[in-house]
Protein backbone atom coordinates (compact mmCIF):
# COMPACT_ATOMS: atom_id res chain seq x y z
CA UNK A 1 0.00 0.00 0.00
CA UNK A 2 3.04 2.27 0.26
CA UNK A 3 2.82 2.48 -3.55
CA UNK A 4 -0.69 3.90 -3.47
CA UNK A 5 -2.65 0.98 -4.87
CA UNK A 6 -6.38 1.05 -4.36
CA UNK A 7 -7.26 -2.60 -4.99
CA UNK A 8 -5.62 -6.00 -4.87
CA UNK A 9 -6.46 -9.61 -5.56
CA UNK A 10 -5.44 -12.87 -3.97
CA UNK A 11 -4.46 -16.03 -5.80
CA UNK A 12 -2.79 -18.95 -4.09
CA UNK A 13 -4.67 -22.03 -5.26
CA UNK A 14 -1.96 -23.14 -7.69
CA UNK A 15 1.24 -23.17 -5.65
CA UNK A 16 3.11 -26.41 -4.99
CA UNK A 17 6.29 -27.61 -3.37
CA UNK A 18 8.12 -26.46 -0.29
CA UNK A 19 6.66 -22.93 -0.35
CA UNK A 20 3.06 -24.06 -0.81
CA UNK A 21 0.86 -21.13 0.22
CA UNK A 22 -2.55 -22.08 -1.14
CA UNK A 23 -5.65 -21.11 0.79
CA UNK A 24 -7.51 -24.38 0.31
CA UNK A 25 -5.97 -27.84 0.43
CA UNK A 26 -6.44 -29.29 -3.04
CA UNK A 27 -6.95 -32.85 -1.78
CA UNK A 28 -9.20 -32.33 1.25
CA UNK A 29 -10.91 -29.02 0.41
CA UNK A 30 -10.03 -27.77 3.92
CA UNK A 31 -9.09 -24.13 4.50
CA UNK A 32 -5.40 -23.67 5.30
CA UNK A 33 -3.69 -21.17 7.60
CA UNK A 34 -3.05 -19.01 4.51
CA UNK A 35 -6.82 -18.70 4.07
CA UNK A 36 -7.21 -17.35 7.60
CA UNK A 37 -4.18 -15.05 7.23
CA UNK A 38 -5.68 -13.50 4.08
CA UNK A 39 -9.05 -13.21 5.82
CA UNK A 40 -7.42 -11.33 8.72
CA UNK A 41 -5.59 -8.97 6.35
CA UNK A 42 -8.80 -8.25 4.42
CA UNK A 43 -10.68 -7.43 7.61
CA UNK A 44 -7.90 -5.11 8.78
CA UNK A 45 -7.97 -3.18 5.50
CA UNK A 46 -11.77 -2.93 5.55
CA UNK A 47 -11.61 -1.23 8.98
CA UNK A 48 -9.77 1.79 7.55
CA UNK A 49 -10.08 1.72 3.75
CA UNK A 50 -12.50 4.67 3.91
CA UNK A 51 -9.58 6.75 5.25
CA UNK A 52 -6.86 5.43 2.91
CA UNK A 53 -9.02 5.86 -0.20
CA UNK A 54 -9.46 9.58 0.58
CA UNK A 55 -5.75 10.11 -0.01
CA UNK A 56 -3.91 10.28 -3.32
CA UNK A 57 -0.44 8.78 -3.68
CA UNK A 58 2.45 11.22 -4.28
CA UNK A 59 5.50 8.95 -4.13
CA UNK A 60 7.47 6.34 -2.20
CA UNK A 61 10.91 6.50 -0.62
CA UNK A 62 13.16 4.03 1.18
CA UNK A 63 14.72 4.43 4.63
CA UNK A 64 17.41 2.11 5.99
CA UNK A 65 20.46 2.14 8.20
CA UNK A 66 23.86 0.92 7.09
CA UNK A 67 24.10 -0.87 3.77
CA UNK A 68 20.84 -1.58 1.96
CA UNK A 69 19.48 -5.09 2.22
CA UNK A 70 19.15 -7.14 -0.96
CA UNK A 71 15.46 -6.26 -1.02
CA UNK A 72 16.14 -2.53 -0.75
CA UNK A 73 18.81 -2.70 -3.46
CA UNK A 74 16.33 -4.37 -5.78
CA UNK A 75 13.65 -1.80 -5.00
CA UNK A 76 16.02 1.13 -5.49
CA UNK A 77 17.07 -0.12 -8.91
CA UNK A 78 13.65 0.56 -10.32
CA UNK A 79 10.91 1.36 -7.87
CA UNK A 80 11.94 3.81 -5.14
CA UNK A 81 14.37 6.61 -4.41
CA UNK A 82 16.89 5.88 -1.65
CA UNK A 83 17.06 8.63 0.95
CA UNK A 84 19.41 7.14 3.55
CA UNK A 85 18.78 6.80 7.25
CA UNK A 86 19.63 10.27 8.61
CA UNK A 87 18.97 12.74 5.78
CA UNK A 88 15.17 12.70 6.09
CA UNK A 89 12.50 12.94 3.43
CA UNK A 90 12.98 16.59 2.60
CA UNK A 91 10.91 16.33 -0.58
CA UNK A 92 7.93 15.08 1.40
CA UNK A 93 6.64 18.40 2.70
CA UNK A 94 6.22 18.55 6.46
CA UNK A 95 7.67 15.24 7.69
CA UNK A 96 11.17 13.88 7.88
CA UNK A 97 12.07 10.31 8.75
CA UNK A 98 15.26 9.07 10.34
CA UNK A 99 16.75 6.43 12.58
CA UNK A 100 15.37 3.21 11.11
CA UNK A 101 17.44 0.33 12.47
CA UNK A 102 16.47 -1.80 9.46
CA UNK A 103 14.44 -0.96 6.35
CA UNK A 104 11.15 0.77 5.69
CA UNK A 105 9.19 2.08 2.74
CA UNK A 106 7.43 5.40 3.20
CA UNK A 107 4.56 6.17 0.87
CA UNK A 108 3.48 9.81 0.86
CA UNK A 109 -0.18 10.66 0.34
CA UNK A 110 -2.29 13.81 0.30
CA UNK A 111 -6.02 14.25 0.73
CA UNK A 112 -8.27 16.74 -1.08
CA UNK A 113 -7.62 19.43 1.55
CA UNK A 114 -3.83 19.16 1.25
CA UNK A 115 -3.34 17.12 4.43
CA UNK A 116 -0.48 14.64 4.41
CA UNK A 117 -0.61 10.95 5.22
CA UNK A 118 2.19 8.39 5.25
CA UNK A 119 2.06 4.62 4.74
CA UNK A 120 5.09 3.39 6.67
CA UNK A 121 5.90 -0.24 5.93
CA UNK A 122 8.50 -2.63 7.33
CA UNK A 123 10.54 -3.55 4.25
CA UNK A 124 12.55 -6.38 5.76
CA UNK A 125 11.76 -9.84 4.43
CA UNK A 126 8.65 -10.96 6.37
CA UNK A 127 10.00 -14.50 6.71
CA UNK A 128 12.96 -13.10 8.71
CA UNK A 129 10.56 -11.95 11.50
CA UNK A 130 12.44 -8.68 12.04
CA UNK A 131 10.82 -5.63 13.58
CA UNK A 132 11.83 -2.14 12.55
CA UNK A 133 11.38 1.32 13.94
CA UNK A 134 11.01 4.66 12.17
CA UNK A 135 11.37 8.00 13.94
CA UNK A 136 9.17 10.59 12.21
CA UNK A 137 9.95 14.20 12.97
CA UNK A 138 7.33 16.73 11.96
CA UNK A 139 7.45 20.49 11.43
CA UNK A 140 6.22 22.92 14.07
CA UNK A 141 2.47 23.26 14.26
CA UNK A 142 1.70 19.56 14.71
CA UNK A 143 0.64 18.12 18.06
CA UNK A 144 0.02 14.43 17.39
CA UNK A 145 -0.31 11.74 14.76
CA UNK A 146 -3.26 9.52 14.03
CA UNK A 147 -1.83 6.01 13.52
CA UNK A 148 -3.83 3.19 11.96
CA UNK A 149 -2.46 -0.12 13.23
CA UNK A 150 -4.16 -3.24 11.88
CA UNK A 151 -7.10 -1.02 11.02
CA UNK A 152 -7.47 0.47 14.49
CA UNK A 153 -6.89 4.23 14.92
CA UNK A 154 -4.87 5.65 17.79
CA UNK A 155 -3.84 9.23 18.49
CA UNK A 156 -0.19 9.43 19.53
CA UNK A 157 1.05 12.78 20.94
CA UNK A 158 4.31 14.05 19.47
CA UNK A 159 7.33 14.28 21.73
CA UNK A 160 9.05 17.52 22.75
CA UNK A 161 11.11 17.40 19.55
CA UNK A 162 7.94 17.02 17.39
CA UNK A 163 8.63 13.37 16.69
CA UNK A 164 6.84 10.06 16.97
CA UNK A 165 8.42 6.62 16.89
CA UNK A 166 6.57 4.12 14.73
CA UNK A 167 7.27 0.47 15.62
CA UNK A 168 6.57 -2.06 12.89
CA UNK A 169 6.28 -5.82 13.16
CA UNK A 170 7.57 -8.07 10.40
CA UNK A 171 5.52 -7.42 7.26
CA UNK A 172 3.49 -4.67 8.92
CA UNK A 173 2.47 -1.28 7.61
CA UNK A 174 0.85 1.64 9.43
CA UNK A 175 -0.92 4.67 8.04
CA UNK A 176 0.16 7.87 9.83
CA UNK A 177 -1.66 11.20 9.60
CA UNK A 178 -0.04 14.25 11.24
CA UNK A 179 -2.55 16.30 13.26
CA UNK A 180 -2.14 20.06 13.60
CA UNK A 181 -2.21 21.72 17.00
CA UNK A 182 -5.42 23.65 17.70
Order of alpha helices (4+ residues) and beta strands (2+ residues): alpha-beta-alpha-beta-beta-beta-beta-beta-beta-beta-beta-beta
